Amino acid sequence: MNKYIFPGKNSWNELIKRPVLKREEISEIVQNIFDEVKKNGDQALFDFNKKFDAVDIENLSPSIDEVQNSENLISEDLKNAIQTAKENITIFHQSQKAEIQKIETTKGVICWRENRAIEKVGIYIPGGTAPLFSTVLMLAIPAQLAGCKEIILCTPPDKNGEINPAILYTAKLCGIAKIFKTGGAQAVAAMTFGTESIPNVYKIFGPGNQFVVAAKELAQNYGVAIDMPAGPSEVLIIADKNAVPEFCAADLLSQAEHGSDSQVIFISTDAKILEETIEETQKQLENLPRNEFARQSLSNSHFILMKSLDEALEFSNLYAPEHLILAITDFEKYIPAIENAGSVFLGNYSCESAGDYASGTNHTLPTNGFAKNYSGVSLDSFVKKITFQNLSKEGIQNLGKTIEIMAEAEGLFAHKNAVSIRLKN
């Protein structure tokens, strides 16, 4: 853990740096994987399953029995929890549907915008040390609500060649029928190019390790869109004198346990709260099953004492965290000051885990400072927005002269003529 007392602003750019990844080496490996999948299709995926996941499977798709039996392999409590989360996520994302608004910009000129679903989308679900069935909910639900015609799900198989039953159950609950046993960069390549079994898609969603992130970035070179650039998970907490160190430590560790390259930052305006949170973090760390991941993550993390909440928020906006927690009393007052954050949690009882699982908001969020220019996944992520306009005779008469003058000034006389010929008529 790194502790800083009233760091000067000239040091902030150093403090906001994320752990550096060896991008050149990763990019070369991912490009080779893409080339192999493009060339050999399904066979490349079988080979990569052996190489990376140490499993030999005969079919990329789970059998009907595997899918049907998944609900018998998880507890009733978990099934009920998934159902509750599904309902809340559906309510929140359903509210994002936009009404069509037709606007008359000039008399006789009507303009509007309509949504159209992206027809084919791919969902990547990590299935290794932490099988993220919750991400199935976060991506499949808005995809279904948007009306995407084809939803492809890829996730790596376990050592027995099977998909985690919670992932299968959640996919079935969300109506996803096209599920494939392949993970890592090769899964992203398969959804980019298509193989004998896996259809290509128009946009790829979902988190993953540094190889998956690099693969998604590479997919864009082949005309496939992605949800956002992403990296390891992160949280920044701002705490005042009324924060609860026990709560803050638990939130820090909930992100640190994602992986050794995750980053957590704790900022307080109270020295006592800062010290107690450090102590509580060390105490809770020892009891975590994934404490080795969290311990490595904490070595990249910062505990900072600052002079004011305004200064803390200024630092936060520069850092642009994936998750921002305001463990402060008067949080409503500071909401307008938040410029850059993926998702914000307000008050001592708004734990980040709520957004990860069941409050209703989406947990697929921009990391690595991309909250400065990207939003988290929403219903909008699964649609395109098409503009329409309709000009009546009165409309072209009212607007025509304006268009003619502008087109002529740009030297585009065919543009001008498209108006002039109508006005003469």
ABEGO torsion letter per residue (X at the ends): XBBBBGBBAAAAAAAABBBBBBAAAAAAAAAAAAAAAAAAEAAAAAAAAAAAAGBBBABABBBAAAAAAAAAABBAAAAAAAAAAAAAAAAAAAAABBBBBBBBABBGBBBBBBBBBBABBBBBBBABABBBAAAAAAAAAAAAAAGBABBBBBBBBBAAGBBBAAAAAAAAAAGBABBBBBBEAAAAAAAAAEBAABBBBABBBEBEBAAAAAAAAAAAAAGBBBABBBBBBBBBBBBBAABBAAAAAAAAAAAAAAEAABBBBBBBABAAAAAAAAAAAAAAAAABAAAAAAAAAAAABBBBBBABAAAAAAAAAAAGBABBBBBBABAAAAAAABABBABBBBEAABBAAAAAAAAGBBABBBBGGAAAABBBBBAAAABBBBBBBBBBAAAAAAAAAAAAAAAAAAGBAAAAAAAAAAAAX
